Amino acid sequence: FYEYFNYNDVKVAAENLYRSYLQPEVMDTYYILNSGIREAELDLVAGAEASDSKKAGILASRLENNADAIIILDDSTRYWLTGFRSSAGVSVLSLKETALFLDGRYVEKAYSENCDATIYPCQKGILSEACEYIFQNSFKTVLVDENRISLGEYNSLLNLLKNIVLKTQKNIFSELISIKNQEEIRYIKEAVKITDECFLHILNVINKNT
């Protein structure tokens, strides 16, 4: 969150948004949401210790029942899966490992951050080398999330993965993403804290007559 938003910028934007008026309903909604978030935090913490093993179990079941591997091209899912943020890359998830294919811009940074994946530096092309990896591991069926891939990317996969069965499924990881681990809970708490501070600051600088 801090990487993209400066706290003062958030406060200024919020002030501009609400400066014209503050309806009573806004205050009611704030306290309802704030209370609900606190209760949700307790539920998240209670299940966090089991979340990683639960994720592994769901992934194993999904791979066994649907495909030998899942290929991930979109940035947000790749970041969630590996813990490494980049504007380019491909992940291949299998029962063997989580493979992360990166070009030279990101390899050193990925190693230094100890991301949750096996890193494969690429020189010939990220997608093509990821597909070579699929052939080398004798994967016969590969799954892709149809909501997280463009038509051009899908056609490229069809061309590169000839003789490989390419399956599509919607929202492959939506269930898993809803299961939060301790680090994700920490991020949620920090986001809630920032939201609280912004809202309370707004209450001190505006009123319904301004």
Secondary structure as a PSIPRED ss2 file (coil, helix, strand):
# PSIPRED VFORMAT (PSIPRED V4.0)

   1 F C   1.000  0.000  0.000
   2 Y C   1.000  0.000  0.000
   3 E C   1.000  0.000  0.000
   4 Y C   1.000  0.000  0.000
   5 F C   1.000  0.000  0.000
   6 N C   1.000  0.000  0.000
   7 Y H   0.000  1.000  0.000
   8 N H   0.000  1.000  0.000
   9 D H   0.000  1.000  0.000
  10 V H   0.000  1.000  0.000
  11 K H   0.000  1.000  0.000
  12 V H   0.000  1.000  0.000
  13 A H   0.000  1.000  0.000
  14 A H   0.000  1.000  0.000
  15 E H   0.000  1.000  0.000
  16 N H   0.000  1.000  0.000
  17 L H   0.000  1.000  0.000
  18 Y H   0.000  1.000  0.000
  19 R C   1.000  0.000  0.000
  20 S C   1.000  0.000  0.000
  21 Y C   1.000  0.000  0.000
  22 L C   1.000  0.000  0.000
  23 Q C   1.000  0.000  0.000
  24 P H   0.000  1.000  0.000
  25 E H   0.000  1.000  0.000
  26 V H   0.000  1.000  0.000
  27 M H   0.000  1.000  0.000
  28 D H   0.000  1.000  0.000
  29 T H   0.000  1.000  0.000
  30 Y H   0.000  1.000  0.000
  31 Y H   0.000  1.000  0.000
  32 I H   0.000  1.000  0.000
  33 L H   0.000  1.000  0.000
  34 N H   0.000  1.000  0.000
  35 S H   0.000  1.000  0.000
  36 G H   0.000  1.000  0.000
  37 I H   0.000  1.000  0.000
  38 R H   0.000  1.000  0.000
  39 E H   0.000  1.000  0.000
  40 A H   0.000  1.000  0.000
  41 E H   0.000  1.000  0.000
  42 L H   0.000  1.000  0.000
  43 D H   0.000  1.000  0.000
  44 L H   0.000  1.000  0.000
  45 V H   0.000  1.000  0.000
  46 A H   0.000  1.000  0.000
  47 G H   0.000  1.000  0.000
  48 A H   0.000  1.000  0.000
  49 E H   0.000  1.000  0.000
  50 A H   0.000  1.000  0.000
  51 S H   0.000  1.000  0.000
  52 D H   0.000  1.000  0.000
  53 S H   0.000  1.000  0.000
  54 K H   0.000  1.000  0.000
  55 K H   0.000  1.000  0.000
  56 A H   0.000  1.000  0.000
  57 G H   0.000  1.000  0.000
  58 I H   0.000  1.000  0.000
  59 L H   0.000  1.000  0.000
  60 A H   0.000  1.000  0.000
  61 S H   0.000  1.000  0.000
  62 R H   0.000  1.000  0.000
  63 L H   0.000  1.000  0.000
  64 E H   0.000  1.000  0.000
  65 N H   0.000  1.000  0.000
  66 N H   0.000  1.000  0.000
  67 A C   1.000  0.000  0.000
  68 D C   1.000  0.000  0.000
  69 A E   0.000  0.000  1.000
  70 I E   0.000  0.000  1.000
  71 I E   0.000  0.000  1.000
  72 I E   0.000  0.000  1.000
  73 L C   1.000  0.000  0.000
  74 D C   1.000  0.000  0.000
  75 D H   0.000  1.000  0.000
  76 S H   0.000  1.000  0.000
  77 T H   0.000  1.000  0.000
  78 R H   0.000  1.000  0.000
  79 Y H   0.000  1.000  0.000
  80 W H   0.000  1.000  0.000
  81 L H   0.000  1.000  0.000
  82 T H   0.000  1.000  0.000
  83 G C   1.000  0.000  0.000
  84 F C   1.000  0.000  0.000
  85 R C   1.000  0.000  0.000
  86 S C   1.000  0.000  0.000
  87 S C   1.000  0.000  0.000
  88 A C   1.000  0.000  0.000
  89 G C   1.000  0.000  0.000
  90 V E   0.000  0.000  1.000
  91 S E   0.000  0.000  1.000
  92 V E   0.000  0.000  1.000
  93 L E   0.000  0.000  1.000
  94 S E   0.000  0.000  1.000
  95 L C   1.000  0.000  0.000
  96 K C   1.000  0.000  0.000
  97 E C   1.000  0.000  0.000
  98 T E   0.000  0.000  1.000
  99 A E   0.000  0.000  1.000
 100 L E   0.000  0.000  1.000
 101 F E   0.000  0.000  1.000
 102 L E   0.000  0.000  1.000
 103 D C   1.000  0.000  0.000
 104 G C   1.000  0.000  0.000
 105 R C   1.000  0.000  0.000
 106 Y C   1.000  0.000  0.000
 107 V H   0.000  1.000  0.000
 108 E H   0.000  1.000  0.000
 109 K H   0.000  1.000  0.000
 110 A H   0.000  1.000  0.000
 111 Y H   0.000  1.000  0.000
 112 S H   0.000  1.000  0.000
 113 E C   1.000  0.000  0.000
 114 N C   1.000  0.000  0.000
 115 C C   1.000  0.000  0.000
 116 D C   1.000  0.000  0.000
 117 A C   1.000  0.000  0.000
 118 T E   0.000  0.000  1.000
 119 I E   0.000  0.000  1.000
 120 Y E   0.000  0.000  1.000
 121 P E   0.000  0.000  1.000
 122 C C   1.000  0.000  0.000
 123 Q C   1.000  0.000  0.000
 124 K C   1.000  0.000  0.000
 125 G C   1.000  0.000  0.000
 126 I H   0.000  1.000  0.000
 127 L H   0.000  1.000  0.000
 128 S H   0.000  1.000  0.000
 129 E H   0.000  1.000  0.000
 130 A H   0.000  1.000  0.000
 131 C H   0.000  1.000  0.000
 132 E H   0.000  1.000  0.000
 133 Y H   0.000  1.000  0.000
 134 I H   0.000  1.000  0.000
 135 F H   0.000  1.000  0.000
 136 Q H   0.000  1.000  0.000
 137 N C   1.000  0.000  0.000
 138 S C   1.000  0.000  0.000
 139 F C   1.000  0.000  0.000
 140 K C   1.000  0.000  0.000
 141 T E   0.000  0.000  1.000
 142 V E   0.000  0.000  1.000
 143 L E   0.000  0.000  1.000
 144 V E   0.000  0.000  1.000
 145 D E   0.000  0.000  1.000
 146 E H   0.000  1.000  0.000
 147 N H   0.000  1.000  0.000
 148 R H   0.000  1.000  0.000
 149 I C   1.000  0.000  0.000
 150 S C   1.000  0.000  0.000
 151 L H   0.000  1.000  0.000
 152 G H   0.000  1.000  0.000
 153 E H   0.000  1.000  0.000
 154 Y H   0.000  1.000  0.000
 155 N H   0.000  1.000  0.000
 156 S H   0.000  1.000  0.000
 157 L H   0.000  1.000  0.000
 158 L H   0.000  1.000  0.000
 159 N H   0.000  1.000  0.000
 160 L H   0.000  1.000  0.000
 161 L C   1.000  0.000  0.000
 162 K C   1.000  0.000  0.000
 163 N C   1.000  0.000  0.000
 164 I C   1.000  0.000  0.000
 165 V E   0.000  0.000  1.000
 166 L E   0.000  0.000  1.000
 167 K E   0.000  0.000  1.000
 168 T E   0.000  0.000  1.000
 169 Q E   0.000  0.000  1.000
 170 K C   1.000  0.000  0.000
 171 N C   1.000  0.000  0.000
 172 I C   1.000  0.000  0.000
 173 F C   1.000  0.000  0.000
 174 S H   0.000  1.000  0.000
 175 E H   0.000  1.000  0.000
 176 L H   0.000  1.000  0.000
 177 I H   0.000  1.000  0.000
 178 S C   1.000  0.000  0.000
 179 I C   1.000  0.000  0.000
 180 K C   1.000  0.000  0.000
 181 N C   1.000  0.000  0.000
 182 Q H   0.000  1.000  0.000
 183 E H   0.000  1.000  0.000
 184 E H   0.000  1.000  0.000
 185 I H   0.000  1.000  0.000
 186 R H   0.000  1.000  0.000
 187 Y H   0.000  1.000  0.000
 188 I H   0.000  1.000  0.000
 189 K H   0.000  1.000  0.000
 190 E H   0.000  1.000  0.000
 191 A H   0.000  1.000  0.000
 192 V H   0.000  1.000  0.000
 193 K H   0.000  1.000  0.000
 194 I H   0.000  1.000  0.000
 195 T H   0.000  1.000  0.000
 196 D H   0.000  1.000  0.000
 197 E H   0.000  1.000  0.000
 198 C H   0.000  1.000  0.000
 199 F H   0.000  1.000  0.000
 200 L H   0.000  1.000  0.000
 201 H H   0.000  1.000  0.000
 202 I H   0.000  1.000  0.000
 203 L H   0.000  1.000  0.000
 204 N H   0.000  1.000  0.000
 205 V H   0.000  1.000  0.000
 206 I C   1.000  0.000  0.000
 207 N C   1.000  0.000  0.000
 208 K C   1.000  0.000  0.000
 209 N C   1.000  0.000  0.000
 210 T C   1.000  0.000  0.000
